[in-house]
Amino acid sequence: DDHNKENLFNSLNYDVAAKKRKKDLLNNKTKIQYFHQEKWIYVHKGSTKERHGYCTLGEAFNRLDFSSAILDSRRFNYVVRLLELIAKSQLTSLSGIAQKNYMNILEKVVQKVLEDQQNIRLIRELLQTLYTSLCTLVQRVGKSVLVGNINMWVHRMESILHWQQQLNNIQITRPAFKGTTFTDLPLCLQLNIMQRLSDGRDLVSLGQVAPDLQVLSEDRLLWKKLCQYHFTDRQIRKRLILSDKGQLDWKKMYFKLIRCYPRKEQYGDTLQLCRHCHILSWKGTDHPCTANNPETCSTSLSPQDFINLFRF
């Protein structure tokens, strides 16, 4: 009981402080008035239904400034992965406002990809995951599981199909640059750059650009390092494949392993949870922490860790 009272007391203190700042800003006699919104959220301790009522996944999604995060290259992949996880299993847990916010952020993501022509495959997979989930919710489970009119969701599904078509129609133009190209580099440098790719599909695509790159993309050491980066030795030993020459076929093993186990995820920037005051925010965001050294209290969260915070 004392533990729950402490959670409630801390939450009320944060809410009162936030409301006071909003009131002060609204009362400020300036020509431009705006509504201040904190870019952090207090996550209550414990994992109970009562705690869930104070802080939901939808509330966190609305308040953590994902619209700005997608413009940051360090956070883009993190947000996309989070959108994908929500599309797979958490859509029905979002409020109506959060669902609308989700679709707005998704539209901004698509527009960004259409403009800069980067991460096309990543967004295609996200849209396909979302569309499949919506088809299941609307057709099999029933429209009552989704907040809002069924016609609104049909319109959103049509928007997803339109975005998919736009992505499929992208024609990547060759830059008018006549300087040194990737294939002009020494082979050792080309191989070194290819070792930085963390997705085997990117290696395959790169190998289709030119015959010389095709040879490099088949390098056994490249695929061996890729397998060792994403998977444990135990997982690799369970999926051994030998080539016709009696050697380990690391390329085939990689594609077999990704069907059986999740790949390692790495992000330039993540959401962080303060262990001292239990506030969730992006790295570098100021929050009312009472710890002497707030930087040492922060724990990075993966997209799945973020969603797990709101399960009860």
PyMOL commands that set and color helices and strands:
alter all, ss='L'
color gray80, all
select helices_A, chain A and resi 2-27+49-54+57-63+66-69+73-89+91-93+96-116+120-141+143-145+150-168+182-184+187-194+200-207+211-217+220-230+233-238+250-260+294-297+303-308
alter helices_A, ss='H'
color red, helices_A
select strands_A, chain A and resi 40-42+271-274+279-282+298-301
alter strands_A, ss='S'
color yellow, strands_A
deselect
rebuild
show_as cartoon
